[in-house]
Amino acid sequence: MSTMRSALADFIHLFYPHVCAGCGSDIIDIDRQLCLYCISQLPSTHFFNQPGNPVEKNFYGRLNVVNAASGYFFTKHSLIEAVIYELKYKGNKLIGFEMGERLGHLLANSRFNDIDIIIPLPLNAQRFKKRGYNQAEVLSEGIGSIWNKPVVANAVIRNVNTETQTHKGRISRWENMDGVFAVAEPSIIQDKHVLLVDDVVTTGASLEACGAEILKVSGAKISIATLAYTI
Ligand SMILES: [Zn+2]
């Protein structure tokens, strides 16, 4: 940052305090959401360069993934929980883009090297309406900005009125995933290696259902990346 810009940033900061979304510190660049201390505290998984990591194993026998990984461990009352809360419930798209950039760096330096296109897991219509954006798409845009791969948000769609029983247990949720996702633009996916992106992987049921639809397209391959992984 030039001296001039820095002086201007300091001046603006006097009137519009800009604080870290993780810890509240005001020692933070004007255009960032997390301070350097918080970034250093993020619980990295190092899964992107670890074949057979727990995220990948989660899909064994369910979905034929080339690679799968998450950037960070998700635990209760942690910094990563706060980050995802900001992204999903506080309208903080900037923090999502910033975390997407971090994933982009992890991906660009990993074994995930022959991806053709990035597809965010589609959000259901009610949540999209309430939130105003798809957090997986925000993450994907952040990844694409660093990794220089196209983000395609509309090739796969989420059907409406297919998920009425989301409060049921794990087994029921799997059963209810039938017909939830559909490929709208097969020509975009044909013969492509798709990176499917979401914020958190827990059971992986949605990613599995969406990935299965993508794999029905001729020549398609799939890998999965999420910001966080629930232990
Ligand atoms: Zn902080």
Residues whose N, C-alpha, C, O or C-beta is under 5 A from the ligand:
A	BS01	ZN	C20 G22 C23 G24 S25 L34 C35 C38
